């Protein structure tokens, strides 16, 4: 294992749950912004790969919800994550950057809330 990989693994394993959620949101947003750039450059394969990476993060956020403890908030988040995933499938199929931007906006709103909690 090289030094960079060891540092990255240590950085993730020493984070609080809230900080990990922040990192996941930031990662999804980063991948979606890159997907929009690749779409603009005509690189549809890379666009699809990046959208898939963001979708995988959103799925992970959804399945990690504690539905019993989270109650209505967890239910609303799960519905929002489901919507985002469906929106990204449509955006990928229709090659529509605006649909991706809509998901980015939602993720950014959630990110701001998680940053406040994680600090």
C-alpha positions as CSV (number, residue, x, y, z in Angstrom):
1,X,0.0,0.0,0.0
2,X,1.4,3.4,-0.9
3,X,1.5,6.4,1.3
4,X,-1.3,8.2,-0.4
5,X,-3.7,5.2,-0.1
6,X,-2.8,4.7,3.5
7,X,-3.4,8.4,4.3
8,X,-6.8,8.3,2.5
9,X,-7.9,5.2,4.3
10,X,-6.8,6.7,7.7
11,X,-8.6,10.0,6.9
12,X,-11.9,8.1,6.2
13,X,-11.7,5.7,9.2
14,X,-11.0,8.5,11.7
15,X,-14.0,10.6,10.6
16,X,-17.3,10.9,12.5
17,X,-20.4,9.6,10.9
18,X,-21.5,13.1,10.1
19,X,-18.2,13.9,8.5
20,X,-18.4,10.7,6.4
21,X,-21.8,11.8,5.1
22,X,-20.4,15.2,4.2
23,X,-17.6,13.5,2.3
24,X,-20.1,11.3,0.4
25,X,-22.2,14.3,-0.6
26,X,-19.0,16.2,-1.7
27,X,-18.0,13.1,-3.8
28,X,-21.4,12.8,-5.5
29,X,-21.4,16.5,-6.3
30,X,-17.8,16.3,-7.7
31,X,-18.7,13.3,-9.9
32,X,-21.8,15.0,-11.2
33,X,-20.0,18.2,-12.1
34,X,-17.4,16.1,-13.9
35,X,-20.2,14.3,-15.7
36,X,-21.6,17.6,-17.0
37,X,-18.2,18.6,-18.3
38,X,-17.7,15.2,-20.0
39,X,-21.2,15.5,-21.5
40,X,-20.2,18.9,-22.9
41,X,-17.0,17.5,-24.4
42,X,-19.0,14.7,-26.1
43,X,-17.5,11.9,-23.9
44,X,-20.6,10.0,-23.2
45,X,-18.9,6.9,-21.9
46,X,-17.1,8.9,-19.2
47,X,-20.3,10.9,-18.5
48,X,-22.1,7.6,-17.8
49,X,-19.3,6.3,-15.6
50,X,-19.3,9.4,-13.5
51,X,-23.1,9.5,-13.2
52,X,-23.0,5.8,-12.1
53,X,-20.4,6.7,-9.4
54,X,-22.6,9.5,-8.0
55,X,-25.6,7.2,-8.2
56,X,-23.7,4.5,-6.2
57,X,-23.0,7.1,-3.5
58,X,-26.7,8.1,-3.4
59,X,-27.7,4.5,-3.1
60,X,-25.3,4.0,-0.2
61,X,-26.7,7.1,1.6
62,X,-30.2,5.7,1.2
63,X,-29.4,2.1,2.4
64,X,-27.5,3.5,5.4
65,X,-30.6,5.4,6.7
66,X,-31.9,4.1,10.0
67,X,-35.6,4.0,9.2
68,X,-36.6,3.1,12.8
69,X,-34.7,5.8,14.6
70,X,-35.0,8.4,11.8
71,X,-38.7,8.3,11.5
72,X,-40.3,10.8,9.1
73,X,-36.9,12.5,8.3
74,X,-35.4,9.2,7.2
75,X,-38.5,8.5,5.1
76,X,-38.3,11.9,3.4
77,X,-34.6,11.4,2.8
78,X,-35.1,8.0,1.3
79,X,-37.8,9.4,-1.0
80,X,-35.4,12.2,-2.0
81,X,-32.6,9.8,-2.7
82,X,-34.9,7.7,-4.8
83,X,-36.0,10.7,-6.8
84,X,-32.3,11.7,-7.3
85,X,-31.4,8.3,-8.6
86,X,-34.3,8.2,-11.0
87,X,-33.5,11.8,-12.2
88,X,-29.9,10.7,-12.9
89,X,-31.1,7.7,-14.9
90,X,-33.2,10.0,-17.0
91,X,-30.4,12.6,-17.3
92,X,-28.0,9.9,-18.5
93,X,-30.5,8.6,-21.0
94,X,-31.6,12.0,-22.3
95,X,-28.1,13.5,-22.0
96,X,-29.6,16.4,-20.2
97,X,-27.2,18.4,-18.0
98,X,-30.0,20.5,-16.5
99,X,-31.4,17.3,-14.9
100,X,-28.0,16.6,-13.4
101,X,-27.8,20.2,-12.1
102,X,-31.1,19.8,-10.4
103,X,-29.7,16.8,-8.5
104,X,-26.5,18.8,-7.6
105,X,-28.7,21.6,-6.2
106,X,-30.5,19.1,-3.9
107,X,-27.3,17.5,-2.8
108,X,-25.8,20.9,-2.1
109,X,-28.8,21.8,0.1
110,X,-28.4,18.6,2.1
111,X,-24.7,19.1,2.3
112,X,-25.1,22.4,4.0
113,X,-27.3,20.8,6.6
114,X,-24.8,18.0,7.2
115,X,-21.9,20.4,7.4
116,X,-23.7,22.2,10.2
117,X,-24.3,18.9,12.1
118,X,-20.8,17.5,11.5
119,X,-18.9,20.6,12.8
